[in-house]
Amino acid sequence: MQRERGPVRVSPARAAVVGHPIGHSRSPDLHRAAYAVLGEDIDYGAHDLVEEQLPAFVDARRGDPAWRGLSVTMPLKSAAAACADERTGLGEAVGVVNTLVFRPDGTLLGHNTDVAGIVGAVRAAGAVPGTPRVAVLGGGGTATAAVAAAGGLGAPAVDVFVRAPARAGRTVEAGCRLGVPVRLRAWDEAPGALPGYDVVVSTLPPHGADDLAERAAALAPATTGVLLDAAYDPWPSALARAWTRAGGAVAPGIDMLIFQAVDQIRLFTGRGPGEPLPREQDVIAALCTAVGRPVRVVPSPPRT
């Protein structure tokens, strides 16, 4: 029997991932595996939507007791933030949301679980000092989550390498709201500079850092840092190969997807962000297995 949390919920419940294109999404595999472990009767699907279609899709499900929430992927994260009646503090600070939670009163809560996904993937990949030097590649929507994650990892500031600084204004603003100062740096400086960072997060699309990887490989730098490349298809990316050859640890974007899904699953099962799940390690193991990844364990944050 499904456990009730507050107002009675309809069973089976419903949730889904939305975005465009959506056929490649691994979210259905992840969520279905988690709900099987938890014994939750939640039917999780996928809907191909463009930005103009999202508000009507959301409004049609407001107040429906069967609907728990939506996982939101590109290019809908900004539109999803506009659909939310309320955003969590983190969702408000980052400015984009990847999660919409349908509440019993018909309102929607917006949250960003990409931040937890980045933190979890980085910590599972390698050792991170208590106050790491963090660099981010790219200044788009995912970069704002990466800046928030840098703060979560203990970074006092973050360097963001961009080709077009004028397009990174939202990332700089997010850093101000989060108390994590952002310094924009020229893209051409990245090949020589990145090996000196403890954590590097690439938020670029597939092949977006191939030129950087080629130039970095020519310099043959050494590093002990952790690279998270948010692009996971094809894998390994040119940047991941170059980073591995230089001696660094690498996390693919699929690990970020795994750990951000854990926080969504909390919300879709009536819990709060960060609230432990029953059998949480078993849930994480099931998610890893569902997408063909080794079981990941996140160590406790280092003491400072």
LUMMARTI-794754 format. One record per residue (C-alpha): x, y, z; residue in one letter. Coordinates in nm, 3 decimals. Example, Ala and Ser with C-alpha at 12.3 -4.5 7.8 and 13.67 -1.06 7.14 Angstrom:
<rs>
{c1 = 1.230	c2 = -0.450	c3 = 0.780	resn = A};
{c1 = 1.367	c2 = -0.106	c3 = 0.714	resn = S};
</rs>
This chain:
<rs>
{c1 = 0.000	c2 = 0.000	c3 = 0.000	resn = M};
{c1 = 0.131	c2 = 0.345	c3 = -0.088	resn = Q};
{c1 = 0.220	c2 = 0.553	c3 = 0.214	resn = R};
{c1 = 0.008	c2 = 0.868	c3 = 0.250	resn = E};
{c1 = 0.176	c2 = 1.201	c3 = 0.314	resn = R};
{c1 = -0.074	c2 = 1.468	c3 = 0.402	resn = G};
{c1 = -0.367	c2 = 1.490	c3 = 0.157	resn = P};
{c1 = -0.464	c2 = 1.161	c3 = -0.009	resn = V};
{c1 = -0.282	c2 = 1.096	c3 = -0.335	resn = R};
{c1 = -0.414	c2 = 0.896	c3 = -0.628	resn = V};
{c1 = -0.240	c2 = 0.567	c3 = -0.705	resn = S};
{c1 = -0.088	c2 = 0.503	c3 = -0.948	resn = P};
{c1 = 0.073	c2 = 0.845	c3 = -0.946	resn = A};
{c1 = 0.227	c2 = 1.009	c3 = -1.252	resn = R};
{c1 = 0.546	c2 = 1.198	c3 = -1.332	resn = A};
{c1 = 0.741	c2 = 1.262	c3 = -1.650	resn = A};
{c1 = 1.039	c2 = 1.422	c3 = -1.817	resn = V};
{c1 = 0.975	c2 = 1.703	c3 = -2.067	resn = V};
{c1 = 1.206	c2 = 1.862	c3 = -2.321	resn = G};
{c1 = 1.300	c2 = 1.868	c3 = -2.689	resn = H};
{c1 = 1.425	c2 = 1.638	c3 = -2.824	resn = P};
{c1 = 1.338	c2 = 1.383	c3 = -2.559	resn = I};
{c1 = 1.399	c2 = 1.042	c3 = -2.717	resn = G};
{c1 = 1.755	c2 = 1.021	c3 = -2.580	resn = H};
{c1 = 1.657	c2 = 1.094	c3 = -2.217	resn = S};
{c1 = 1.765	c2 = 0.840	c3 = -1.957	resn = R};
{c1 = 1.536	c2 = 0.987	c3 = -1.692	resn = S};
{c1 = 1.262	c2 = 0.724	c3 = -1.741	resn = P};
{c1 = 1.518	c2 = 0.446	c3 = -1.682	resn = D};
{c1 = 1.644	c2 = 0.618	c3 = -1.367	resn = L};
{c1 = 1.311	c2 = 0.705	c3 = -1.210	resn = H};
{c1 = 1.148	c2 = 0.371	c3 = -1.282	resn = R};
{c1 = 1.443	c2 = 0.188	c3 = -1.125	resn = A};
{c1 = 1.421	c2 = 0.404	c3 = -0.811	resn = A};
{c1 = 1.046	c2 = 0.365	c3 = -0.768	resn = Y};
{c1 = 1.081	c2 = -0.014	c3 = -0.798	resn = A};
{c1 = 1.328	c2 = -0.013	c3 = -0.506	resn = V};
{c1 = 1.109	c2 = 0.220	c3 = -0.300	resn = L};
{c1 = 0.786	c2 = 0.037	c3 = -0.374	resn = G};
{c1 = 0.630	c2 = 0.358	c3 = -0.508	resn = E};
{c1 = 0.349	c2 = 0.323	c3 = -0.761	resn = D};
{c1 = 0.453	c2 = 0.606	c3 = -0.993	resn = I};
{c1 = 0.412	c2 = 0.585	c3 = -1.370	resn = D};
{c1 = 0.699	c2 = 0.787	c3 = -1.520	resn = Y};
{c1 = 0.684	c2 = 0.889	c3 = -1.887	resn = G};
{c1 = 0.838	c2 = 1.128	c3 = -2.139	resn = A};
{c1 = 0.685	c2 = 1.413	c3 = -2.342	resn = H};
{c1 = 0.851	c2 = 1.597	c3 = -2.631	resn = D};
{c1 = 0.765	c2 = 1.966	c3 = -2.582	resn = L};
{c1 = 0.905	c2 = 2.296	c3 = -2.703	resn = V};
{c1 = 0.897	c2 = 2.611	c3 = -2.491	resn = E};
{c1 = 0.568	c2 = 2.741	c3 = -2.629	resn = E};
{c1 = 0.391	c2 = 2.416	c3 = -2.535	resn = Q};
{c1 = 0.507	c2 = 2.390	c3 = -2.174	resn = L};
{c1 = 0.267	c2 = 2.636	c3 = -2.001	resn = P};
{c1 = -0.045	c2 = 2.470	c3 = -2.144	resn = A};
{c1 = 0.090	c2 = 2.124	c3 = -2.065	resn = F};
{c1 = 0.154	c2 = 2.226	c3 = -1.706	resn = V};
{c1 = -0.179	c2 = 2.404	c3 = -1.660	resn = D};
{c1 = -0.369	c2 = 2.098	c3 = -1.785	resn = A};
{c1 = -0.223	c2 = 1.898	c3 = -1.495	resn = R};
{c1 = -0.261	c2 = 2.151	c3 = -1.214	resn = R};
{c1 = -0.478	c2 = 2.016	c3 = -0.937	resn = G};
{c1 = -0.477	c2 = 1.661	c3 = -1.078	resn = D};
{c1 = -0.405	c2 = 1.447	c3 = -0.768	resn = P};
{c1 = -0.232	c2 = 1.183	c3 = -0.981	resn = A};
{c1 = 0.050	c2 = 1.413	c3 = -1.091	resn = W};
{c1 = 0.359	c2 = 1.439	c3 = -0.871	resn = R};
{c1 = 0.603	c2 = 1.633	c3 = -1.086	resn = G};
{c1 = 0.800	c2 = 1.699	c3 = -1.401	resn = L};
{c1 = 1.170	c2 = 1.658	c3 = -1.471	resn = S};
{c1 = 1.266	c2 = 1.940	c3 = -1.707	resn = V};
{c1 = 1.548	c2 = 1.920	c3 = -1.959	resn = T};
{c1 = 1.669	c2 = 2.148	c3 = -2.237	resn = M};
{c1 = 1.548	c2 = 2.382	c3 = -2.370	resn = P};
{c1 = 1.270	c2 = 2.427	c3 = -2.112	resn = L};
{c1 = 1.449	c2 = 2.518	c3 = -1.788	resn = K};
{c1 = 1.389	c2 = 2.892	c3 = -1.810	resn = S};
{c1 = 1.028	c2 = 2.840	c3 = -1.921	resn = A};
{c1 = 0.977	c2 = 2.601	c3 = -1.629	resn = A};
{c1 = 1.097	c2 = 2.867	c3 = -1.386	resn = A};
{c1 = 0.829	c2 = 3.099	c3 = -1.523	resn = A};
{c1 = 0.562	c2 = 2.829	c3 = -1.476	resn = C};
{c1 = 0.642	c2 = 2.782	c3 = -1.107	resn = A};
{c1 = 0.419	c2 = 2.962	c3 = -0.856	resn = D};
{c1 = 0.699	c2 = 2.941	c3 = -0.602	resn = E};
{c1 = 1.067	c2 = 2.848	c3 = -0.624	resn = R};
{c1 = 1.291	c2 = 2.706	c3 = -0.358	resn = T};
{c1 = 1.571	c2 = 2.931	c3 = -0.238	resn = G};
{c1 = 1.814	c2 = 2.745	c3 = -0.461	resn = L};
{c1 = 1.582	c2 = 2.757	c3 = -0.760	resn = G};
{c1 = 1.538	c2 = 3.130	c3 = -0.708	resn = E};
{c1 = 1.911	c2 = 3.192	c3 = -0.677	resn = A};
{c1 = 2.008	c2 = 2.984	c3 = -0.980	resn = V};
{c1 = 1.728	c2 = 3.136	c3 = -1.189	resn = G};
{c1 = 1.639	c2 = 2.821	c3 = -1.383	resn = V};
{c1 = 1.465	c2 = 2.506	c3 = -1.264	resn = V};
{c1 = 1.482	c2 = 2.146	c3 = -1.382	resn = N};
{c1 = 1.207	c2 = 2.020	c3 = -1.150	resn = T};
{c1 = 0.841	c2 = 2.114	c3 = -1.113	resn = L};
{c1 = 0.647	c2 = 1.966	c3 = -0.821	resn = V};
{c1 = 0.267	c2 = 1.955	c3 = -0.837	resn = F};
{c1 = 0.129	c2 = 2.033	c3 = -0.493	resn = R};
{c1 = -0.213	c2 = 1.924	c3 = -0.367	resn = P};
{c1 = -0.343	c2 = 2.283	c3 = -0.365	resn = D};
{c1 = -0.283	c2 = 2.313	c3 = -0.741	resn = G};
{c1 = 0.030	c2 = 2.525	c3 = -0.718	resn = T};
{c1 = 0.371	c2 = 2.437	c3 = -0.858	resn = L};
{c1 = 0.705	c2 = 2.443	c3 = -0.679	resn = L};
{c1 = 1.019	c2 = 2.493	c3 = -0.889	resn = G};
{c1 = 1.355	c2 = 2.356	c3 = -0.781	resn = H};
{c1 = 1.698	c2 = 2.295	c3 = -0.934	resn = N};
{c1 = 1.842	c2 = 1.950	c3 = -0.866	resn = T};
{c1 = 2.129	c2 = 1.996	c3 = -1.115	resn = D};
{c1 = 2.323	c2 = 2.152	c3 = -0.827	resn = V};
{c1 = 2.299	c2 = 1.837	c3 = -0.616	resn = A};
{c1 = 2.379	c2 = 1.635	c3 = -0.927	resn = G};
{c1 = 2.704	c2 = 1.819	c3 = -0.989	resn = I};
{c1 = 2.812	c2 = 1.803	c3 = -0.624	resn = V};
{c1 = 2.737	c2 = 1.431	c3 = -0.601	resn = G};
{c1 = 2.910	c2 = 1.342	c3 = -0.928	resn = A};
{c1 = 3.223	c2 = 1.540	c3 = -0.844	resn = V};
{c1 = 3.256	c2 = 1.395	c3 = -0.494	resn = R};
{c1 = 3.202	c2 = 1.042	c3 = -0.623	resn = A};
{c1 = 3.476	c2 = 1.087	c3 = -0.887	resn = A};
{c1 = 3.769	c2 = 1.194	c3 = -0.671	resn = G};
{c1 = 3.905	c2 = 1.373	c3 = -0.369	resn = A};
{c1 = 3.806	c2 = 1.740	c3 = -0.337	resn = V};
{c1 = 3.970	c2 = 1.971	c3 = -0.081	resn = P};
{c1 = 3.760	c2 = 2.169	c3 = 0.162	resn = G};
{c1 = 3.802	c2 = 2.499	c3 = -0.022	resn = T};
{c1 = 3.861	c2 = 2.393	c3 = -0.382	resn = P};
{c1 = 3.965	c2 = 2.606	c3 = -0.675	resn = R};
{c1 = 3.678	c2 = 2.563	c3 = -0.924	resn = V};
{c1 = 3.651	c2 = 2.648	c3 = -1.293	resn = A};
{c1 = 3.343	c2 = 2.630	c3 = -1.513	resn = V};
{c1 = 3.345	c2 = 2.605	c3 = -1.892	resn = L};
{c1 = 3.057	c2 = 2.791	c3 = -2.054	resn = G};
{c1 = 2.821	c2 = 3.058	c3 = -1.926	resn = G};
{c1 = 2.474	c2 = 2.925	c3 = -2.006	resn = G};
{c1 = 2.193	c2 = 2.786	c3 = -1.791	resn = G};
{c1 = 2.382	c2 = 2.485	c3 = -1.660	resn = T};
{c1 = 2.672	c2 = 2.713	c3 = -1.567	resn = A};
{c1 = 2.454	c2 = 2.887	c3 = -1.308	resn = T};
{c1 = 2.394	c2 = 2.548	c3 = -1.143	resn = A};
{c1 = 2.768	c2 = 2.478	c3 = -1.163	resn = A};
{c1 = 2.841	c2 = 2.803	c3 = -0.979	resn = V};
{c1 = 2.594	c2 = 2.704	c3 = -0.707	resn = A};
{c1 = 2.756	c2 = 2.361	c3 = -0.689	resn = A};
{c1 = 3.098	c2 = 2.524	c3 = -0.651	resn = A};
{c1 = 2.963	c2 = 2.702	c3 = -0.345	resn = G};
{c1 = 2.826	c2 = 2.372	c3 = -0.217	resn = G};
{c1 = 3.170	c2 = 2.218	c3 = -0.254	resn = L};
{c1 = 3.317	c2 = 2.498	c3 = -0.044	resn = G};
{c1 = 3.470	c2 = 2.714	c3 = -0.317	resn = A};
{c1 = 3.504	c2 = 3.080	c3 = -0.212	resn = P};
{c1 = 3.479	c2 = 3.192	c3 = -0.577	resn = A};
{c1 = 3.467	c2 = 3.045	c3 = -0.926	resn = V};
{c1 = 3.633	c2 = 3.121	c3 = -1.258	resn = D};
{c1 = 3.410	c2 = 3.090	c3 = -1.564	resn = V};
{c1 = 3.579	c2 = 3.049	c3 = -1.904	resn = F};
{c1 = 3.363	c2 = 3.177	c3 = -2.190	resn = V};
{c1 = 3.394	c2 = 3.266	c3 = -2.556	resn = R};
{c1 = 3.137	c2 = 3.548	c3 = -2.533	resn = A};
{c1 = 3.140	c2 = 3.725	c3 = -2.195	resn = P};
{c1 = 2.829	c2 = 3.927	c3 = -2.285	resn = A};
{c1 = 2.624	c2 = 3.605	c3 = -2.279	resn = R};
{c1 = 2.734	c2 = 3.509	c3 = -1.928	resn = A};
{c1 = 2.550	c2 = 3.785	c3 = -1.742	resn = G};
{c1 = 2.300	c2 = 3.545	c3 = -1.583	resn = R};
{c1 = 2.584	c2 = 3.332	c3 = -1.447	resn = T};
{c1 = 2.755	c2 = 3.634	c3 = -1.292	resn = V};
{c1 = 2.425	c2 = 3.746	c3 = -1.138	resn = E};
{c1 = 2.364	c2 = 3.398	c3 = -0.996	resn = A};
{c1 = 2.706	c2 = 3.406	c3 = -0.834	resn = G};
{c1 = 2.619	c2 = 3.737	c3 = -0.667	resn = C};
{c1 = 2.291	c2 = 3.597	c3 = -0.534	resn = R};
{c1 = 2.464	c2 = 3.283	c3 = -0.409	resn = L};
{c1 = 2.757	c2 = 3.463	c3 = -0.247	resn = G};
{c1 = 3.002	c2 = 3.291	c3 = -0.483	resn = V};
{c1 = 3.185	c2 = 3.563	c3 = -0.679	resn = P};
{c1 = 3.230	c2 = 3.483	c3 = -1.049	resn = V};
{c1 = 3.531	c2 = 3.594	c3 = -1.247	resn = R};
{c1 = 3.494	c2 = 3.572	c3 = -1.625	resn = L};
{c1 = 3.805	c2 = 3.455	c3 = -1.804	resn = R};
{c1 = 3.890	c2 = 3.439	c3 = -2.174	resn = A};
{c1 = 3.840	c2 = 3.105	c3 = -2.346	resn = W};
{c1 = 4.194	c2 = 3.115	c3 = -2.487	resn = D};
{c1 = 4.337	c2 = 3.110	c3 = -2.134	resn = E};
{c1 = 4.170	c2 = 2.778	c3 = -2.048	resn = A};
{c1 = 4.415	c2 = 2.520	c3 = -2.195	resn = P};
{c1 = 4.703	c2 = 2.633	c3 = -1.978	resn = G};
{c1 = 4.500	c2 = 2.729	c3 = -1.672	resn = A};
{c1 = 4.263	c2 = 2.436	c3 = -1.616	resn = L};
{c1 = 4.516	c2 = 2.182	c3 = -1.482	resn = P};
{c1 = 4.569	c2 = 2.407	c3 = -1.179	resn = G};
{c1 = 4.208	c2 = 2.374	c3 = -1.061	resn = Y};
{c1 = 4.081	c2 = 2.119	c3 = -0.812	resn = D};
{c1 = 3.745	c2 = 2.093	c3 = -0.991	resn = V};
{c1 = 3.650	c2 = 2.174	c3 = -1.350	resn = V};
{c1 = 3.288	c2 = 2.156	c3 = -1.469	resn = V};
{c1 = 3.225	c2 = 2.165	c3 = -1.842	resn = S};
{c1 = 2.868	c2 = 2.273	c3 = -1.915	resn = T};
{c1 = 2.915	c2 = 2.272	c3 = -2.292	resn = L};
{c1 = 2.718	c2 = 2.059	c3 = -2.541	resn = P};
{c1 = 2.877	c2 = 1.753	c3 = -2.706	resn = P};
{c1 = 3.202	c2 = 1.844	c3 = -2.886	resn = H};
{c1 = 3.184	c2 = 2.197	c3 = -2.743	resn = G};
{c1 = 3.526	c2 = 2.165	c3 = -2.578	resn = A};
{c1 = 3.703	c2 = 1.961	c3 = -2.847	resn = D};
{c1 = 3.922	c2 = 2.253	c3 = -2.953	resn = D};
{c1 = 4.021	c2 = 2.314	c3 = -2.592	resn = L};
{c1 = 4.105	c2 = 1.946	c3 = -2.544	resn = A};
{c1 = 4.331	c2 = 1.947	c3 = -2.850	resn = E};
{c1 = 4.519	c2 = 2.255	c3 = -2.734	resn = R};
{c1 = 4.549	c2 = 2.125	c3 = -2.378	resn = A};
{c1 = 4.686	c2 = 1.792	c3 = -2.502	resn = A};
{c1 = 4.952	c2 = 1.977	c3 = -2.701	resn = A};
{c1 = 5.067	c2 = 2.146	c3 = -2.379	resn = L};
{c1 = 5.085	c2 = 1.805	c3 = -2.204	resn = A};
{c1 = 4.993	c2 = 1.947	c3 = -1.861	resn = P};
{c1 = 4.958	c2 = 1.734	c3 = -1.548	resn = A};
{c1 = 4.668	c2 = 1.763	c3 = -1.306	resn = T};
{c1 = 4.524	c2 = 1.600	c3 = -0.995	resn = T};
{c1 = 4.185	c2 = 1.770	c3 = -1.029	resn = G};
{c1 = 3.837	c2 = 1.633	c3 = -1.098	resn = V};
{c1 = 3.664	c2 = 1.705	c3 = -1.429	resn = L};
{c1 = 3.286	c2 = 1.676	c3 = -1.467	resn = L};
{c1 = 3.183	c2 = 1.689	c3 = -1.832	resn = D};
{c1 = 2.807	c2 = 1.743	c3 = -1.844	resn = A};
{c1 = 2.797	c2 = 1.603	c3 = -2.199	resn = A};
{c1 = 2.775	c2 = 1.224	c3 = -2.188	resn = Y};
{c1 = 2.710	c2 = 1.124	c3 = -2.548	resn = D};
{c1 = 2.946	c2 = 1.043	c3 = -2.710	resn = P};
{c1 = 3.161	c2 = 0.925	c3 = -2.422	resn = W};
{c1 = 3.441	c2 = 0.965	c3 = -2.343	resn = P};
{c1 = 3.457	c2 = 1.316	c3 = -2.479	resn = S};
{c1 = 3.779	c2 = 1.457	c3 = -2.620	resn = A};
{c1 = 3.811	c2 = 1.671	c3 = -2.307	resn = L};
{c1 = 3.766	c2 = 1.369	c3 = -2.078	resn = A};
{c1 = 4.033	c2 = 1.174	c3 = -2.269	resn = R};
{c1 = 4.279	c2 = 1.464	c3 = -2.244	resn = A};
{c1 = 4.206	c2 = 1.508	c3 = -1.871	resn = W};
{c1 = 4.259	c2 = 1.138	c3 = -1.802	resn = T};
{c1 = 4.591	c2 = 1.137	c3 = -1.989	resn = R};
{c1 = 4.699	c2 = 1.432	c3 = -1.773	resn = A};
{c1 = 4.637	c2 = 1.229	c3 = -1.457	resn = G};
{c1 = 4.304	c2 = 1.375	c3 = -1.343	resn = G};
{c1 = 3.982	c2 = 1.206	c3 = -1.233	resn = A};
{c1 = 3.678	c2 = 1.225	c3 = -1.460	resn = V};
{c1 = 3.302	c2 = 1.209	c3 = -1.404	resn = A};
{c1 = 3.071	c2 = 1.181	c3 = -1.706	resn = P};
{c1 = 2.750	c2 = 1.378	c3 = -1.730	resn = G};
{c1 = 2.553	c2 = 1.060	c3 = -1.673	resn = I};
{c1 = 2.675	c2 = 1.064	c3 = -1.310	resn = D};
{c1 = 2.540	c2 = 1.415	c3 = -1.273	resn = M};
{c1 = 2.211	c2 = 1.286	c3 = -1.413	resn = L};
{c1 = 2.207	c2 = 1.004	c3 = -1.157	resn = I};
{c1 = 2.259	c2 = 1.229	c3 = -0.856	resn = F};
{c1 = 2.021	c2 = 1.501	c3 = -0.970	resn = Q};
{c1 = 1.757	c2 = 1.233	c3 = -1.015	resn = A};
{c1 = 1.797	c2 = 1.130	c3 = -0.651	resn = V};
{c1 = 1.684	c2 = 1.475	c3 = -0.538	resn = D};
{c1 = 1.393	c2 = 1.473	c3 = -0.784	resn = Q};
{c1 = 1.286	c2 = 1.135	c3 = -0.650	resn = I};
{c1 = 1.279	c2 = 1.280	c3 = -0.300	resn = R};
{c1 = 1.042	c2 = 1.552	c3 = -0.418	resn = L};
{c1 = 0.820	c2 = 1.324	c3 = -0.626	resn = F};
{c1 = 0.775	c2 = 1.092	c3 = -0.326	resn = T};
{c1 = 0.663	c2 = 1.373	c3 = -0.095	resn = G};
{c1 = 0.995	c2 = 1.458	c3 = 0.068	resn = R};
{c1 = 1.205	c2 = 1.774	c3 = 0.078	resn = G};
{c1 = 1.529	c2 = 1.847	c3 = -0.108	resn = P};
{c1 = 1.814	c2 = 1.664	c3 = 0.063	resn = G};
{c1 = 1.583	c2 = 1.458	c3 = 0.285	resn = E};
{c1 = 1.718	c2 = 1.100	c3 = 0.302	resn = P};
{c1 = 1.532	c2 = 0.833	c3 = 0.109	resn = L};
{c1 = 1.460	c2 = 0.491	c3 = 0.258	resn = P};
{c1 = 1.736	c2 = 0.254	c3 = 0.140	resn = R};
{c1 = 1.905	c2 = 0.547	c3 = -0.031	resn = E};
{c1 = 2.224	c2 = 0.359	c3 = -0.117	resn = Q};
{c1 = 2.015	c2 = 0.083	c3 = -0.273	resn = D};
{c1 = 1.832	c2 = 0.347	c3 = -0.476	resn = V};
{c1 = 2.161	c2 = 0.497	c3 = -0.600	resn = I};
{c1 = 2.289	c2 = 0.149	c3 = -0.687	resn = A};
{c1 = 1.971	c2 = 0.080	c3 = -0.886	resn = A};
{c1 = 2.008	c2 = 0.408	c3 = -1.075	resn = L};
{c1 = 2.368	c2 = 0.328	c3 = -1.165	resn = C};
{c1 = 2.272	c2 = -0.018	c3 = -1.286	resn = T};
{c1 = 1.985	c2 = 0.124	c3 = -1.492	resn = A};
{c1 = 2.225	c2 = 0.331	c3 = -1.703	resn = V};
{c1 = 2.521	c2 = 0.094	c3 = -1.703	resn = G};
{c1 = 2.742	c2 = 0.281	c3 = -1.457	resn = R};
{c1 = 2.947	c2 = 0.135	c3 = -1.171	resn = P};
{c1 = 2.783	c2 = 0.188	c3 = -0.834	resn = V};
{c1 = 2.883	c2 = 0.531	c3 = -0.707	resn = R};
{c1 = 2.946	c2 = 0.619	c3 = -0.343	resn = V};
{c1 = 2.962	c2 = 0.981	c3 = -0.232	resn = V};
{c1 = 3.211	c2 = 1.039	c3 = 0.051	resn = P};
{c1 = 3.134	c2 = 1.282	c3 = 0.328	resn = S};
{c1 = 3.250	c2 = 1.640	c3 = 0.267	resn = P};
{c1 = 3.598	c2 = 1.711	c3 = 0.400	resn = P};
{c1 = 3.625	c2 = 1.900	c3 = 0.725	resn = R};
{c1 = 3.767	c2 = 2.247	c3 = 0.700	resn = T};
</rs>
